[in-house]
Amino acid sequence: MIHIRPISDLRNKLPEIEQTIREGQAVYLTKNGYGTMVVMSLETYSELTEDIRYISEKLAEADREAEETDVRLTHEDVFGDLRD
């Protein structure tokens, strides 16, 4: 279930928002009827950014390897064995 609250609830109903976050769900905040931000637990945020950091590191590694060699692989070279 998506939890959408007005931003004023941060001040007026913080315990309710904290409980929702402790249950592992994000809270979407609105200002004047428009979405402005998302509040989530530190654990959830860490999980999300951990994946991004891992992908960024792998892409940087691939870029370094590409600079060091002229070998280029086709789509079939990379993914062909997965289909078998």
Secondary structure by P-SEA (a helix, b strand, c coil): cbbbbccccccccaaaaaaaaaacbbbbbbcccccccccccaaaaaaaaaaaaaaaaaaaaaaaaaaacccccccccccccccc
